[in-house]
Amino acid sequence: KEHDDPKTKKDDDELTVFAVNSGSGQIVYNIGLSAVKIYGNEKLFSQPKGITANEDGLVCLVDFENRRVVKLQYTKGRLNIIGEIKLPGRPFDVCLDSKNNLYITDYDNSKIYVYSPVDSLIRSFGIEGQAYGEIFQPMGIAVIDKNAPHNYYDEDFIVVTDNDGKRISRFATSGRFLNSLY
């Protein structure tokens, strides 16, 4: 968004892609089409897993072994740490909704946490187990948000992969279980 010129209808945004090199404790990202940069090391991040970002430059990284989610700000091609959320277990993945609420999977405790943009816990949910409606070692998460700018459906829900990626479950944003499939 930082390169967006609201005076023109031309597509003037620079696409930045963030990825994780878990074995080296690094975030890998691009600067437009001209360069690839690396941020971090094994002393800063221990087995980072999931990563998410929004158009305002907020980047959230799962620092798996350090049991935290690190919040960074991307500005002018650089990343700077702006905060962190400590968790009781090891997080595995993260995503943001259109209101910048942060959704986190807790692998060890089989829970989903939802935090506000100011890092206050809004809710947590999940009953540990492998039965229908339960969560076991959640790994992936996505939020389908009806207020998101590119969502053409009038629905809100959370999708979670668990059980070594063998099950996909759908929850209401309130945390109420809706359905799942293997």
C-alpha positions in Angstrom: 0.0 0.0 0.0 2.9 2.3 0.6 3.5 2.8 -3.2 -0.2 3.3 -4.0 -1.1 6.6 -5.6 -4.8 7.3 -5.0 -4.8 9.9 -7.7 -4.6 7.3 -10.5 -6.5 4.2 -11.4 -3.3 2.5 -12.6 -2.1 -0.6 -10.8 0.8 1.0 -9.0 1.1 -1.4 -6.0 4.2 -3.4 -5.5 3.5 -7.0 -4.7 5.6 -8.2 -1.7 5.7 -11.9 -0.9 6.8 -13.2 2.5 8.0 -16.8 3.1 9.8 -18.7 5.9 13.0 -20.6 5.8 12.3 -22.6 9.0 15.7 -24.4 9.1 17.6 -21.1 9.1 15.2 -19.1 11.2 14.6 -16.5 8.4 12.0 -14.6 6.7 12.5 -14.3 2.9 10.8 -11.5 1.0 11.1 -9.5 -2.1 11.5 -5.8 -2.8 9.3 -5.3 -5.9 10.8 -7.2 -8.8 14.3 -6.1 -8.1 15.7 -7.9 -5.0 15.2 -10.6 -2.5 16.0 -10.0 1.1 16.4 -12.1 4.2 15.6 -11.1 7.8 16.4 -13.0 10.9 18.5 -16.0 12.0 18.4 -19.0 14.3 19.1 -16.8 17.3 16.2 -14.5 16.6 13.7 -17.1 15.4 13.6 -20.8 16.3 11.9 -22.9 13.7 9.5 -20.3 12.4 6.5 -21.8 10.7 3.5 -19.8 9.5 3.5 -16.2 8.3 0.8 -13.7 7.3 0.8 -10.0 6.2 -1.7 -7.3 5.4 -1.7 -4.5 2.9 -0.6 -2.0 5.6 2.7 -3.8 6.1 1.9 -5.7 9.3 3.7 -9.1 9.2 3.0 -11.8 11.8 5.4 -14.7 12.1 5.0 -17.9 14.1 8.2 -18.5 16.2 7.5 -22.2 16.9 10.1 -23.2 19.5 10.1 -19.8 21.2 6.3 -20.2 21.8 5.4 -16.8 20.4 4.0 -14.9 17.4 6.3 -12.0 16.4 4.7 -8.9 14.9 6.8 -6.9 12.5 6.2 -3.8 10.4 7.3 -3.7 6.7 8.2 -0.2 5.6 10.4 1.0 2.7 11.7 -2.5 2.1 12.7 -3.2 5.7 11.2 -5.3 8.5 11.2 -4.1 12.1 9.9 -6.0 15.2 7.1 -4.1 16.8 5.8 -6.7 19.3 5.1 -10.3 20.2 2.4 -12.5 21.7 3.6 -15.2 24.1 1.6 -18.5 24.1 1.3 -21.4 26.5 2.1 -23.9 23.7 3.9 -23.8 20.4 2.0 -21.9 17.6 2.1 -23.4 14.1 0.2 -21.0 11.8 -1.4 -17.5 11.8 -3.8 -15.4 9.7 -5.4 -12.0 9.8 -9.0 -11.0 9.2 -10.2 -7.7 7.6 -10.3 -6.0 11.1 -6.7 -7.2 11.7 -7.7 -9.7 14.4 -5.0 -12.3 14.6 -5.9 -16.0 14.5 -3.3 -18.5 15.9 -3.1 -22.3 16.0 -1.6 -23.7 19.2 -0.1 -27.1 18.2 0.6 -28.4 21.7 -2.7 -27.5 23.3 -5.0 -28.1 20.3 -6.5 -24.6 20.6 -7.2 -21.6 18.4 -6.6 -18.2 19.8 -8.0 -14.9 18.4 -6.3 -11.7 19.4 -7.4 -8.1 18.7 -5.1 -5.6 16.9 -3.9 -4.4 20.3 -2.9 -8.0 21.3 -5.9 -8.6 23.7 -7.2 -12.1 23.7 -10.7 -12.0 22.3 -11.4 -15.8 22.5 -9.9 -19.2 22.4 -11.6 -22.4 21.4 -11.0 -26.0 20.7 -11.6 -29.3 22.4 -8.6 -31.6 22.1 -9.3 -34.9 20.4 -9.7 -36.6 17.1 -13.5 -37.1 17.2 -15.9 -35.1 15.0 -15.9 -31.4 16.2 -12.6 -31.7 18.1 -9.1 -30.4 17.2 -5.9 -32.3 17.4 -2.6 -30.5 16.9 -3.8 -27.8 14.5 -1.4 -26.8 11.8 -3.0 -24.5 9.2 -5.6 -21.8 9.5 -7.5 -19.4 7.2 -10.3 -17.0 7.9 -13.0 -16.4 5.3 -14.2 -12.9 6.2 -17.3 -11.4 4.6 -15.9 -7.9 5.1 -12.6 -8.7 3.3 -12.3 -6.6 0.1 -11.9 -9.6 -2.3 -14.5 -11.9 -0.7 -17.6 -12.2 -2.9 -19.5 -14.5 -0.4 -21.6 -13.3 2.4 -20.1 -15.7 4.9 -17.7 -15.7 7.9 -15.9 -18.8 9.0 -12.5 -20.2 10.0 -10.9 -23.2 8.3 -8.4 -25.3 10.3 -6.3 -28.3 9.2 -5.2 -30.7 11.9 -4.4 -34.4 12.5 -1.2 -34.1 10.4 -3.2 -32.4 7.7 -5.6 -35.2 7.2 -8.7 -33.3 8.4 -10.1 -29.9 7.4 -12.6 -28.4 9.9 -14.8 -25.3 9.6 -15.8 -23.2 12.6 -17.9 -20.1 12.9 -15.8 -17.0 13.9 -17.4 -17.4 17.3 -15.5 -20.7 17.6 -18.6 -22.9 17.2 -17.9 -26.1 15.2 -19.7 -26.3 11.9 -18.4 -29.4 10.0 -15.3 -31.2 8.9 -14.0 -33.7 6.3 -11.2 -36.2 6.1 
